[in-house]
């Protein structure tokens, strides 16, 4: 693991928040791609 992490330590609140933000950004990006594709198809 990065920064010498050892095994199963509890994730900090900051790590959880970062993970959630990353997932939301991915979903938004994929959603935007689908929306633009659908928009191009329905035109």
BELNORGI-V771889 format. One record per backbone hydrogen bond with DSSP energy under -0.5 kcal/mol. CO is the residue of the C=O (numbers start at 0). NH is the residue of the N-H. E is the energy in kcal/mol with one decimal. If there is no record, write none. Layout:
# BELNORGI-V771889
((CO	NH	E) (CO	NH	E))
This chain:
# BELNORGI-V771889
((0	3	-0.9) (1	4	-1.0) (4	6	-0.6) (6	8	-1.6) (11	15	-2.1) (12	16	-2.6) (13	17	-2.6) (14	18	-2.4) (15	19	-2.6) (16	20	-2.6) (17	21	-2.5) (18	22	-2.4) (19	23	-2.6) (20	24	-2.5) (21	25	-2.3) (22	26	-2.6) (23	27	-2.7) (24	28	-2.4) (25	29	-2.7) (26	30	-2.7) (27	31	-2.5) (28	32	-2.1) (29	33	-2.5) (30	34	-2.7) (31	35	-2.5) (32	36	-2.1) (33	37	-3.0) (34	38	-2.5) (35	39	-2.1) (36	40	-2.1) (37	41	-2.6) (38	42	-0.7))
